[in-house]
Amino acid sequence: MRDTIIIHCSATRAGQDFTAADIDRWHRQRGFRSIGYRSIGICYIGGLDRNGRPADTRTEAQREALVRLVEDLRLVFPSLQQVIGHRDTSPDLNGDGIISPNEYIKSCPCFDVKAEFIQ
């Protein structure tokens, strides 16, 4: 059962244009079977500033499309319980029940998903 949407970024620089086929190819080159995960994954293109540092590089159009897509998926999959960022799947190293920035394995998706989407 799919109960989680996990938001990702492509970890590419602002202004670059890539497709799902590009990301699938990158994953296969790294030894993965395909682009996907067992949860529902959404990936926006971007996540790095022009200098290659993690940053929320979403355009207004990307922000709006992401909100619409999550709303649509919630209708199609009523079992969805949470929307989180990839970084929120990092281990809670100090055991306080909160995944803190110093515990992130990755910065992806470079914004606070939980703050933007009501659970």
N, C-alpha and C positions, 0 to 999 in steps of 0.2 A: 504494500500500500504506500502510496506517495503522500507524505504528510508535511513535507518541507520544501520550500522554494529556497534555493541558495543562489544569491546574486554574485556574479564574478565580473572581473574586468579582463580584457585581453592582455594587459600589461604591455601595451604599445603606446608610443608617444602621441600626444595630442595632435590631431589633424591627419593622422594616417588612416587609410581606408583598407579594411580587411573584411573577409566573408567567413561564414561558418565553415566553408570548405578549407579555407586557409588554416583555421584553428584546428580542424580535424586532422589535417596533414601534419601540423606541428605536434599534436598529441601522438599520432602514429609514429612519427620520427623519434619521439621520446620513449617509445615502447608501449604506449597505451593501446588498447584495442579500438578505441574510437573517442569521439569528442565528449561523450556523456558520462554521467554519474547515475547512481540509483535514485537519487532525489530528482526533483525538477530543477534543472540548472538554467539560469539566464545569464548571458554574457554580453556586456556592452563593450564596444571598441573604445579603447583608451585606458586611462589609469596611470599614465606616466606623463609628467610635464615635459616640456621641450628639452630639458636637461637629463631626462631619464629617471627622475625621482618620482616616487608614488605621489599622486595627486588626484583629486576629484576633477576630472577633465570633461565630465558630461556636459553636453550642450543642452539647451532648454528642450529641444526636440527629443533628445535621448531621455531626459528626465520624464517628460510627458508620456513617451512611448513605454517606458518602464512601468509607470503607474498603471497605464491602461492594460498592459500585458498581465501584470500581477492581478488586477481586478478581474480580468477575463479568466485567468487560470483558477482563481478562487471559485468562480461559477462552475467551471468544468470539473474541478476536483474538490468537492465539498469536504473531503477528508483533510485538506490542508490545514495545518495547525500553526505554522510559523513561517515567517520570511526572515532569513538571516543572510549575512554576508559570509563569503568564504572564510574570511579571517575569524569569524565567530565559531568556526569548527576547530580552532586551535585548542590544545589542552589547557586546562586550568592548572597551571604549574604550582601555584601556592595554595590551592584548595579552598579559596574563599568564595567560590561559586560565581565568580565574575571573570570573564576573559578580558584581561587588561591589555592595553597597547603593548606593554613590555612582554606579553605572552604570545603575541601574534606570530605565527610561523610565516605568514605572508601579510602584506598590507591589503591585498585584494578584498574587496573591490575599491578601496581608497575613499570610502565614505561610510558613515554609520547607518547601516540599513535598518537596524531596529528603531532608530529615531525617526526614520522617514515612513515606516510602514507599521500601522497599528496591528498588533498581534491578535 
